[in-house]
Amino acid sequence: MAAEFIILFFGVPLFLFFDGDIIHPSSILLPILVALIFYFRKQKEFRWHDLIRLGISSKMWVQQLLIVMLTGIFLLMFVLLFDPENLFNLPNGNPAIWLAMLAFYPVFSAYQQEIVYRKFLFMRYRPLFQKRWIIILASGITFSFVHIVYFSWLSLIMTLIGGVYFAWLYNKTKSVLFTGIIHGILGWLIFTVGLGQHFWLDMMQYLK
């Protein structure tokens, strides 16, 4: 199981990193999800309702949305201070793509990533990482590592922090949908304030 974990979560990203011209990183997410559908179907403890269950208290909603708001302010200030020429680059440079990103990113990227790096990883590899803090850290590190395909140190740092946060949130709520919603909103903020180029290889070529 350890070898499988290393191959899937470190070997595959390294392959994409060194052979990015052969397979575009974004193209592998859908095949992975198809494979996971077959995997989930064979798990007796799995229920399809697990993928859409919320059951989140109003207090948790308020707490997490406050964290999202404060994170958004921090990201905005970061761009203003260290990369002001890219402030609001996507909404200003290509409003249509920005709006499409707002519509599609939460469902077709953030939520799907949460299924892989939270639901699947926690279900499959909990015996490998028996302590709660270890599996949370493993989830965060692997989530960050896959972002080497974007060739950005800032992407790696942000996703390490975000990955540990998402893993902690999933472990606490057991809701992959809720974690995906928070992930999606934070993605909106990143692509709005001017940091999207660190998470999308080809983004700058679409700006006017």
LOSE-946478 format. One record per residue (C-alpha): residue number from 1; x, y, z. Coordinates in steps of 0.1 Angstrom, whole numbers. Each point is the difference from the previous one (the first is absolute). Layout:
N
seq, X, Y, Z
NUM, X, Y, Z
...
END
This chain:
208
seq, X, Y, Z
1, 0, 0, 0
2, 29, 24, 7
3, 15, -6, -34
4, -34, 6, -16
5, -4, 33, 19
6, 35, 12, -11
7, -6, -9, -36
8, -35, 16, -2
9, 7, 32, 19
10, 37, 6, -8
11, 9, -21, -30
12, -29, 12, -22
13, 7, 38, 7
14, 37, -5, -6
15, -8, -17, -34
16, -22, 30, -9
17, 27, 24, 12
18, 27, -15, -22
19, -23, -9, -30
20, -24, 29, 0
21, 0, 2, -38
22, -14, -35, -2
23, -30, 3, 24
24, -15, 33, 11
25, -4, -2, 38
26, -37, 9, 0
27, -8, -29, -24
28, 6, -27, 26
29, -26, 11, 26
30, -30, -15, -19
31, 16, -34, -6
32, 10, -2, 37
33, -36, 8, 10
34, -14, -27, -23
35, 24, -25, 17
36, -11, 12, 34
37, -36, -6, -9
38, 8, -37, -4
39, 21, 0, 31
40, -28, 16, 21
41, -26, -25, -13
42, 20, -29, 14
43, 3, 15, 35
44, -26, -13, 24
45, 3, 30, 23
46, -5, 25, -28
47, -33, 17, -7
48, -5, 22, -30
49, -18, 24, 23
50, 34, 6, 16
51, 10, 21, -30
52, -29, 24, 4
53, -6, 0, 37
54, 3, 34, 18
55, -14, -1, 35
56, 20, 31, 10
57, -10, 21, 29
58, -6, 37, -4
59, 29, 8, 23
60, 23, -20, -22
61, -12, 18, -31
62, 6, 34, 16
63, 34, -10, 13
64, 12, -13, -34
65, -14, 29, -20
66, 17, 24, 24
67, 33, -18, -7
68, -7, 2, -37
69, -7, 37, 2
70, 32, 7, 20
71, 20, -22, -25
72, -14, 20, -28
73, 11, 33, 16
74, 35, -15, 5
75, 2, -12, -36
76, -11, 34, -13
77, 26, 18, 22
78, 27, -25, -11
79, -6, 8, -37
80, -2, 37, 7
81, 34, -1, 18
82, 20, -25, -21
83, -16, -3, -34
84, -22, 31, -6
85, 3, -3, -38
86, -21, -32, 1
87, -27, 14, 23
88, -33, -13, -13
89, 17, -12, -32
90, -25, -26, -10
91, -33, 19, 6
92, 16, 30, -17
93, 18, -18, -28
94, -27, -25, -9
95, -33, 4, 18
96, -17, -29, -19
97, 26, -25, 12
98, -1, 14, 35
99, -38, -5, 1
100, 4, -35, -14
101, 26, -7, 27
102, -24, 11, 27
103, -26, -24, -14
104, 20, -30, -7
105, 30, 0, 24
106, -19, -10, 32
107, -16, -30, -17
108, 25, -12, -25
109, 32, 7, 19
110, -3, 8, 37
111, -27, -26, 8
112, 16, -27, -21
113, 34, 7, 17
114, -17, -4, 34
115, -13, -34, -10
116, 35, -11, -9
117, 21, 16, 27
118, -25, -2, 29
119, -27, -27, -6
120, 21, -25, -18
121, 32, 6, 18
122, -16, -1, 35
123, -20, -31, -9
124, 28, -20, -17
125, 30, 9, 20
126, -12, 5, 36
127, 15, -33, 9
128, 34, 13, -12
129, -4, 33, 20
130, -17, -11, 31
131, 4, 33, 20
132, -24, 28, -10
133, 27, 27, -3
134, 22, -23, -22
135, -27, -6, -26
136, -9, 37, 0
137, 36, 8, -6
138, 3, -27, -27
139, -31, 14, -18
140, 14, 35, 1
141, 34, -9, -12
142, -12, -21, -29
143, -25, 26, -10
144, 28, 26, -1
145, 24, -24, -18
146, -23, -5, -29
147, 2, 37, -7
148, 37, -3, -11
149, -15, -3, -35
150, -6, 38, 1
151, 36, 8, 6
152, -7, 26, 27
153, 15, 1, 35
154, -29, 22, 10
155, -25, -27, -11
156, 18, -26, 21
157, 0, 21, 31
158, -36, 11, -3
159, -13, -35, -7
160, 20, -15, 29
161, -17, 24, 23
162, -34, -5, -17
163, 4, -37, -3
164, 6, -4, 38
165, -29, 23, 7
166, -23, -19, -24
167, 11, -33, 15
168, -7, 13, 35
169, -34, 13, -10
170, -9, -33, -17
171, 11, -20, 30
172, -21, 22, 23
173, -32, 1, -21
174, 3, -32, -20
175, -17, 19, -28
176, 19, 0, -33
177, -26, 23, -15
178, 5, 27, 27
179, 37, -2, -4
180, -4, 2, -37
181, -22, 32, 4
182, 26, 17, 21
183, 28, -11, -24
184, -21, 13, -29
185, -5, 34, 16
186, 37, 4, 8
187, 7, -9, -37
188, -23, 27, -11
189, 20, 25, 22
190, 33, -12, -14
191, -11, 4, -37
192, -16, 33, 8
193, 27, 19, 19
194, 28, -8, -25
195, 16, -33, 10
196, -17, -23, -25
197, 32, -3, -21
198, 16, -20, 27
199, -28, -26, -3
200, -7, -1, -37
201, 30, -5, -24
202, -16, 17, -30
203, -20, 28, 16
204, 22, 30, -10
205, -4, -7, -37
206, -37, 6, 3
207, 3, 34, 14
208, -4, 31, -22
END
